[in-house]
Amino acid sequence: METAKIIIIEGDILFLNIMKSFLKNEICCEIIGESLKSKDLLKMRNIHLADVIFVDIDKDMYDRDGFDAVMQILIESPQSKLIAVTMYKTVTLEKLLLDLGFNGFVLKSTFYKDIIPTLNKVLKENVVLNL
């Protein structure tokens, strides 16, 4: 597999650093951008280069700016795949994510276990949400 170019949007600086380290060192991904807020993603000039964008939906996604940012990402970078990272899993949330255009979903509590198969499936098959 070619090195995936990754952008991480994560509201918790500690978890952002954990994700960055794991993706870079264990999976050999190239981290091309990071931010603590999803609305900052739109300011990134290299967004169109991302293969996958990880988006923390726990913090500011419920703010209108977070949803607007995701919708704008899909317009500006339609080839990028979106993977939600959250602490919560419900069928309602998964349906909302699928409706918004997310391709995958990873729980923070099972990040280490689920990230590699989720990332591989999203890159190869586009959608892995299980409704």
N, C-alpha and C positions, 0 to 999 in steps of 0.2 A: 504494500500500500504506500502510495506517495505521501509525503509529509503533509498533514492537514494544517492549514492556517486557521488559527483560532482567535476569536475575540471573546473575552469574558466580561460580563456585566454582573457584578456580585456586590450586594449591599453590605456584607460583613467583611471587613478587611482581612481578618484571620482566615476565613473560608476562601476568600479570593486568593490569598497566598498559597493555601493548601491545594486548591484546584490548579493554579498556575504551575506549581512545583510538580505535581503528579502528572499533568498533561505534558509538560515539557520533558521531564526526566524519565518517566516510566513508559510513556507512549510515544515519545519523540515528536510531539506536535510543536509547531512554531506559533508562539503567542505573538500576535501582531497588534494587539490592543487590549486594553483593560480599563474598567471604570467602576466606580461605586454606584452610579446612577444610570438607568437606562436612557434617560433623555440626553446624556452626554455622548451616547453612541452616535447620534446624528451629527456630531461635530467631528467625528473621526474621518479623516480623508481617505483612509485605506479600507473602509467598510466593504467596498466592492471586491476586495481581494480575499475576504474571509470565506473559508469553506463551511465553517460552523461558528455560530454565535451562541454562547451559553448565556442565558438570561435568568437572573434571580427574580422570581416572581413574588417573593415574600415581602419585600420592602416597598418599593415604589411602583410596582406594577398595578396595584389597585388604585393608584393615583392616575388620573386621566392622562398625565404626561407619559406614563409608562406604556399604556395601551397605544397612544398616538405614536410613540417611538417605534413600537413593534410594527405598526401598520406602515410607517414611513420606511422602515428597514426593508420590508417586503417590496416596496415600490423601488427603492434605490438600489437594492442588492438582491434581486429575485433568485439568483443562483445560490445564495447562502442558505444554509440549513439552520433552523432555530431549535435549540434544545433548552427546555425549561429546567431550572434547578430550584427545588423547593423542599420545604419540610413537611408538606401536607399532600395527601393523595386522596382525591375523591373522583367519582365518575363525572360529577358536574364540572370540576376543575379540568379534567382531561378533555371533556367535550368543548369547554371554552377555549382551551389551548389549541385543539384541532381546528376549531372555527376561526381562530386568529391566524392560523397558518404555521403553528409550531410543528416540527417534525418528530420531536422526541421529548422525553420526560425522565428526569433522574431525581430521586429523593436524596437529600443531603445525608440522611442516616445510612444509606446504602451506596453512597457515591463510589467508593473504592471497588465494590463488587459489581456494580452495574454500568459504570462509565465506559469500559472497553467494549462490551457487547452492544451497548446503546450507540456509541459513536460509530462503530463499524456498520451497524444496521442502517443508521441514518445516512451515512456516506454512500452505502451501496443501494439501499432500497427506498430512501427518502423519508418514510413515515414508520414509526414504531409505536405510536400511541395505541394502547389496547383499550378499546371501548366495548 
